[in-house]
Amino acid sequence: MATRLYIRQVAPIVPGIAKGSRSTTLPAGTANILNSPVGSLLLTKASEVNLGITYDSLGQIARQDVFLQKYATPRLAQQDLAAGTWTGAIRVRESGNLANAFLAVCAYVRSPVGGVRYIYNVSTALGNEWPTLGPRGREFTFSGAGMRIEQDEVIVVELWQTATQGDGNIYAMEAYPDGTGDDTNEGDASSEGAAWIDAPGDLVFVTSETEYTPGTTGREYGKFSARERWYHCAVCGKVLPESDTTVPVPPYPQAGLRVGNECFDGLGYEENRFLTPPPLEPPDVEVIS
């Protein structure tokens, strides 16, 4: 058995997942860091948009490694993660066959206090070279380590693109997480194919309710529930802690909460990463049921 997780561009439903790579093997060449916001790995896709990551390669022949984005699951229950094969697929494209683009991956279990234990931490290129036509689906596999997962830990998967170009030209590159269509697969030419990754075994989450409603979330404190939205700060404009995403948020009554004029960034998140959870109902927030 395996647990299929859909790769989503929406902000994660677990706070405290900071941008930036935790890989110790990537980049193995010249780094090209896109600084994308953190995304999600969710059990149900229900995507409403087809979002992509577009960028240019570095114009060089020496190896280059592009950090595309990282994606986190909801919080997990205590369990044993099985060792075994992880399989995934995402739609991608390179603008020339000398771009020599391939996918690379780093995967790990992250604790609530920030420590990581690696499931897969290798710089090797995975799957087939990206197509010049498309974008089209590319499948990838890697062998992941087994380990004990403790309560409230999450799995994080980082997607990288690696290349040793055949010339020094700059190539236009595309990668498409999300997708409103059927699950993508190798060679899939659909313009809406959904990106996914299969984890070995049946993952057990803290709550069975792990769907994310795009555009309605703010910070979420205390015990995890995907339906317990908190707020989008009208002062600092943040949608999640440590995120500068510009995901649109609907009027506050639609989101279920109304925000006062005080910025709640002073609750200690940056200092303690929620080792001491903030209050569940901060001042100046009117709950609209």
C-alpha positions, 0 to 999 in steps of 0.5 A: 500500500501507499499514500498518495499525496498531491503536490500543491502550491497552496500555503501549508496548513501547518505553521512554522515551515520556513522557506529554504532548503535543508538538503546537505547534498544539494546544491552540488553545483552552482545554486539557483535558488528561486525563493518560492513560498512553501507549498503543501502535500495533501491527501485530496487534490481538489485544486482550483487552479493550474499553477506553474513555476517558470524561470531561466537556467544559468547560462553555463556548462558547469553543473547547476542546481535549481531549488524549485520549492518545498512541500510539507504534509499535515501533522502526522501521528506517531507511527513507523514510516516504512522503508521503500520506494517513493514514486511521483510525477510532475509536468515539466518542460525545458526550451532546448534539448541541450538544457539537460534538465532532470529532477532531483529530490530531498525528503525528510521528517521535520520535528516541531522544533525544527530538527530533521531526519532524512528519508532521502538526501542524495543529489542524483538526477531522477527520471528522464530528461525534461521534454522540450515539447509540452509541458509533459509528465515526468515520473521519478522514483527514489528509495527512502529510509524507514524511521519512527515518526513522532506525534506532530512531525511532518514530512517535507519533500524538496523539489530540485532541478539539476542540469549540466548543460550542453552549451552556455545558453540560457533556457526557459524552464517550466514546472507545474505542481498543482493541476485540476485534471487527472493525475499526471504520468510519464509523457502525459501531455495534458495541460491540467495533470495533477502532480503527486508523490506516493509514500510507502505505507499508509500514513496516519495523520493527527486528524483525518481532515487534511483538506485545505481550502485555498485562500481562506487560511491564516495562522493556525495555532494550538491543536491542528485542525485543517478547518480551524482558520485563524486570520490573515493579518491586515497590517503585515499582510502575511498569510502564514508565519514566515511566508511572504506569499501573495495568495489572495484572501477573501473578505474576512466574513467568508474566511470565518474570522475578522481581523482587528487593526493590531499586527499579531506578529509580536506573539513570539513566533519568530523567537520560539517557533511555537514551542510555547503556543500563542493563545487560541483567540488573540485580542481584537479578533471577532469570530463570525460563525 
